[in-house]
Amino acid sequence: MDFELVNARICLKRFLYLGSEHPTMSMRKDIVEQSYQPDQIISIYNFVVENRFDEALEIIKAVYENGRTPSKNPIYFCLAMLACSKTSDYNKQRLYSFLSDILKFPDDLFCFIYFYSIQNKYFSSGIRNMITRYYLAKDLPTLVDEVARFKGFHSCTHKNLIRLAHVKTDCVLREVVFRYVMHGLQNVISIPNEYPESGYIIEHFTKFSALQHTNDEDLMVRLITELKCDQVQQIPPQFRNSKAVWIALIPMLDVSDLIVSLPKLLKLGFLKEGEPCLAKITEIFSNEAVIKDSNIHPVEVFIGLMDYLKYGKKKNVDVKLKEEHLLSISTPEVATALGEVMKVAMNQIKPINKRFLIGINLISDMLQPCFTNRNTSCLEIASFYLFILLKTEPYVTVIIFSERKVKPLAVDKESTYNDIFKMMKSMVNKKSLFLQKEIFNWATKNNQQFDVFMHFTLQGFVEKEDFAECVAEYRTKISPNAKLITFLLKKDNPAVAEAVPNAIDICGFKCQTDEHKEVKEVV
């Protein structure tokens, strides 16, 4: 039983970090969604059955406070499972208290309630009291802005939750907010006549209502600035192709969101030379302080750059323009500005001072798109990640697999991304497919000590017994705590990490979605 509990601890931590109890992180949206089902996480049941509710809660707390999870969704899902389980009133109160501490924003609350609702249709008094505390603990200006700005998420809305919890208050102004949520703007529009101090609340709600329903472009531009709209989704669809609206919106966007929006702006023709949108974007990208505050990772910048450049080329192919017009679609100023963003982002990375052995498979299929990034090839992703490691880590050794042979790659800290990519592209060969054990065989044969093995390949091909023996031999003779990270870039068929401990498979590569923006944290 002790072994089962140890295994339960490992599986729970895996789920909290990876969204899976298996040593696998998938970038496919359908697989991510399938993970959030009670039968996908057995470890919580093991803790509850063994009357170790408190231990499970402490593990979740520790992971949350660590702050390194790619997404908070697995944390909320596990907490929802604990909330649905049978335990003592004392344990439930500890759980509700922790939830009240961490559910600070509407998206957090909606996400937790959604996960709870798919497991239990009955909402206990503890859950209803927690919802009530959420709305009553908010200071009034924050509450006013939240209910106006965030209508709902995961099929949950403020209206659903306030009705569910029967939220009541003695504060007249807070009651105005709740009436607005439950009955709409028309029901509260005349309240300032009776309570003049509520005027600013009604004004705020009126502006957000106008934002959603106006057809006046000038008014929309003014409201974007006044209400500090910082997401494209807050703009009604009919205005998302408006140049004036984008001119107002661009300074409000986060750097990551702005980079994701570049292909859209390119399509609309707003990035041509002399365009106001182009000037605003280059100004933001050249502001070092803004880039540092954004905490953007170089991989986000790289994928954004590839999406931007490939969109331009795709458009040229579609309309069959001549070669000399190829670069006229993708404005060079934007690519140059993204290069400046890249430099700042690279300088933000702190080394972990581990000894890395990077293995890269150079089979010809590596030139095909990564299955989660249609504009970036598998080899481009491997080349760029290698470039980052060479620039930021002091101990990096690189081997490649070409023509059925293992060869060291002559790169160093002075190598540019283009140098690395061109060098490896020239070595691509149809006969380069290999078994994963070769990376450990090479390290054992050369008596090289490494802390982390990082392997970029297409899919999982592994003879589990032979592979496990090779890993065990290396760990026994040279480095007992060596870890293995395998990037499977072409197919989502993890097969490596299940064969040995201290290993993880990352299937696909994606850095610009809510779920997996922080792949770097997992690594």
Residue pairs with C-beta under 8 A, 6 or more apart in sequence:
1 50
4 46
5 46
5 47
5 50
5 52
7 43
8 42
8 43
8 46
8 47
9 43
9 55
9 59
11 21
11 41
11 42
11 43
12 21
12 41
12 43
12 44
12 47
12 56
12 59
12 60
12 78
13 59
13 63
14 20
14 21
14 22
14 23
15 21
15 35
15 41
15 43
15 74
15 78
16 59
16 60
16 63
16 69
16 74
16 75
16 78
17 63
17 68
17 69
17 70
17 74
17 522
18 24
18 25
18 70
18 74
18 504
18 522
19 25
19 26
19 32
19 35
19 36
19 71
19 73
19 74
19 515
20 26
20 35
20 40
21 40
21 41
21 42
21 43
22 494
22 497
22 498
23 494
23 497
23 498
23 503
23 504
23 505
24 494
24 497
24 504
24 505
24 506
24 507
25 70
25 504
25 505
25 506
25 507
25 516
25 519
25 522
26 32
26 492
26 494
26 507
26 508
27 372
27 492
27 506
27 507
27 508
27 509
27 510
27 516
28 371
28 372
28 492
28 507
28 508
29 513
29 515
31 492
32 515
32 516
34 40
35 74
36 73
36 77
36 115
36 118
37 118
38 81
38 119
41 77
41 78
41 81
43 56
44 56
44 78
44 81
44 82
44 85
47 53
47 55
47 56
48 56
48 82
48 85
48 86
48 87
53 82
53 85
53 87
53 88
53 91
54 91
54 94
56 78
56 82
57 82
57 91
57 94
57 95
57 98
60 75
60 78
60 79
60 82
61 98
63 69
63 75
64 72
64 75
64 102
68 521
69 75
69 518
69 521
70 515
70 516
70 517
70 518
70 519
70 521
70 522
71 514
71 515
71 516
71 518
72 108
72 111
73 111
73 115
73 515
76 108
76 111
76 112
76 115
77 115
79 95
79 98
79 99
79 112
80 112
80 115
80 116
80 119
81 115
81 119
82 95
83 92
83 95
83 96
83 99
83 116
83 120
83 124
83 126
83 127
84 116
84 119
84 120
92 124
92 126
93 126
95 126
96 126
96 127
96 129
96 130
99 112
99 130
100 130
100 133
100 134
100 137
102 108
103 109
103 112
103 130
103 134
105 146
106 146
106 150
106 153
106 158
107 150
107 153
109 131
109 134
109 156
109 161
110 152
110 153
110 154
110 156
110 157
111 153
111 154
113 127
113 131
113 154
113 156
113 161
114 153
114 154
114 155
114 156
116 123
116 127
117 156
123 164
128 164
128 165
128 166
129 165
131 161
131 162
131 164
131 165
131 167
132 165
132 166
132 167
135 143
135 161
135 162
135 165
135 167
135 178
136 167
136 169
136 174
138 146
140 171
140 173
140 174
140 177
140 201
143 174
143 177
144 177
144 201
144 204
144 205
145 204
146 158
147 158
147 177
147 180
147 181
148 204
148 205
148 208
149 208
149 227
149 234
150 158
151 157
151 158
152 158
152 160
158 181
159 181
159 182
161 167
162 178
162 181
162 182
163 182
167 178
169 175
169 178
172 195
172 198
173 195
173 197
173 198
173 201
176 188
176 191
176 195
176 198
176 201
176 202
177 201
179 187
179 188
179 191
180 187
180 188
180 201
180 205
185 205
185 206
185 209
188 198
188 202
188 205
189 202
189 206
191 198
191 202
192 198
192 199
192 202
207 223
207 226
207 227
208 227
210 219
210 223
211 220
211 223
211 224
211 227
211 229
211 234
211 236
212 236
213 236
214 220
214 223
215 238
217 239
217 242
217 244
217 245
218 244
220 235
220 236
220 239
220 242
220 245
221 244
221 245
221 247
221 248
223 229
224 235
224 245
224 248
224 249
224 252
225 248
225 252
228 252
229 235
229 249
229 252
230 252
230 253
230 254
230 257
231 253
231 257
232 240
232 249
232 253
232 257
232 261
235 245
235 249
239 245
240 264
241 268
243 268
243 270
243 276
243 277
246 265
246 268
246 270
246 277
247 276
247 277
247 280
250 258
250 277
250 280
250 281
250 284
251 280
251 284
253 261
254 294
255 284
255 285
255 290
255 291
255 294
255 296
255 341
256 294
256 296
256 300
256 512
256 517
258 281
258 284
259 296
259 300
259 301
259 304
259 308
259 338
259 341
259 512
260 304
260 307
260 512
262 271
262 281
262 304
262 307
262 308
262 334
263 307
263 308
263 311
265 271
265 277
265 281
266 308
266 311
266 312
266 329
266 330
266 331
267 311
267 315
269 275
270 277
270 278
271 277
271 278
271 281
271 331
271 334
272 278
272 331
273 331
273 333
278 331
278 333
278 334
281 334
281 337
282 333
282 334
282 337
284 290
285 291
285 337
285 338
285 340
285 341
286 337
286 340
288 344
291 341
291 344
291 345
292 344
292 348
295 348
296 341
296 345
297 345
297 349
297 511
297 518
297 520
298 342
298 345
298 346
298 349
298 384
298 388
299 384
299 385
299 388
299 509
299 511
299 519
299 520
300 345
300 511
300 512
300 517
301 338
301 341
301 342
301 345
302 342
302 376
302 384
303 373
303 375
303 376
303 510
303 511
303 512
304 338
304 512
305 335
305 338
305 342
306 373
306 375
306 376
306 380
307 375
307 376
308 330
308 334
308 335
308 338
309 330
309 335
310 375
310 376
311 329
311 330
311 375
312 326
312 327
312 329
312 330
313 326
313 329
313 330
315 329
316 325
316 326
316 329
321 328
346 388
346 391
346 392
349 388
349 391
349 392
350 392
351 392
351 393
351 394
352 393
353 393
353 394
353 395
354 393
354 395
354 451
354 452
355 395
355 397
355 449
355 450
355 451
355 452
356 389
356 393
356 395
356 396
356 397
356 450
356 451
356 452
356 453
356 454
357 397
357 398
357 399
357 439
357 443
357 448
357 450
357 452
357 453
357 454
358 386
358 389
358 396
358 397
358 398
358 399
358 454
358 455
358 456
359 398
359 399
359 400
359 401
359 438
359 439
359 442
359 453
359 454
359 455
359 456
359 457
360 366
360 379
360 382
360 386
360 398
360 399
360 400
360 401
360 409
360 424
360 455
360 456
360 457
361 400
361 401
361 432
361 433
361 434
361 455
361 456
361 457
361 458
362 379
362 400
362 401
362 402
362 424
362 427
362 428
362 429
362 432
363 401
363 428
363 429
363 430
363 431
363 432
363 433
363 458
364 428
364 429
364 430
364 432
365 378
365 458
365 490
366 377
366 378
366 379
366 382
366 428
366 458
366 489
366 490
367 377
367 378
367 379
367 425
367 428
368 377
368 378
368 490
369 375
369 376
369 377
369 378
370 376
370 377
370 378
370 381
370 489
370 490
370 508
370 509
371 489
371 490
371 491
371 492
371 508
372 508
372 509
372 510
373 381
373 508
373 509
373 510
376 509
378 456
378 458
378 489
378 490
379 421
379 424
379 425
379 428
380 421
381 456
381 487
381 489
381 509
382 424
382 456
382 487
382 489
383 417
383 420
383 421
383 424
384 417
384 421
385 454
385 456
385 487
386 396
386 398
386 411
386 420
387 415
387 416
387 417
387 420
389 396
389 454
390 396
390 411
390 412
390 413
390 415
390 420
391 413
397 408
397 448
397 450
398 408
398 409
398 411
399 406
399 407
399 408
399 409
399 439
399 442
400 406
400 407
400 408
400 409
400 424
400 427
401 407
401 432
401 433
401 434
401 438
402 427
402 428
402 429
402 432
403 429
403 431
403 432
404 431
404 432
404 434
406 434
406 438
406 439
406 441
406 442
409 423
409 424
410 423
411 419
411 420
411 423
433 461
435 461
435 462
435 463
435 466
435 467
436 455
436 457
436 460
436 461
436 462
436 467
436 486
436 496
437 462
437 463
437 466
437 467
437 470
437 471
439 453
439 455
440 453
440 470
440 471
440 473
440 474
441 470
442 448
443 450
443 453
443 474
443 478
444 470
444 473
444 474
444 477
444 478
447 478
448 478
449 478
449 479
450 479
450 482
451 479
451 481
451 482
451 483
452 482
452 483
452 484
452 485
453 482
453 483
453 484
453 485
454 484
454 485
454 487
454 523
455 484
455 485
455 486
455 487
455 496
456 487
456 489
457 486
457 487
457 488
457 489
458 488
458 489
458 490
458 491
459 488
459 490
459 491
459 493
459 495
460 486
460 488
460 491
460 493
460 494
460 495
460 496
460 505
461 495
462 495
462 496
462 499
464 495
464 498
464 499
467 496
467 499
467 500
468 499
468 500
471 482
471 484
471 499
471 500
471 503
472 500
474 482
475 481
475 482
481 502
482 502
483 502
483 503
483 504
484 496
484 497
484 500
484 502
484 503
484 504
485 503
485 504
485 506
485 523
486 496
486 497
486 503
486 504
486 505
486 506
487 506
487 509
488 494
488 496
488 505
488 506
488 507
488 508
489 508
489 509
491 507
492 507
492 508
493 507
494 505
494 507
495 505
496 503
496 505
497 503
497 504
497 505
504 522
506 519
506 522
506 523
509 519
510 516
510 519
511 517
511 518
511 519
511 520
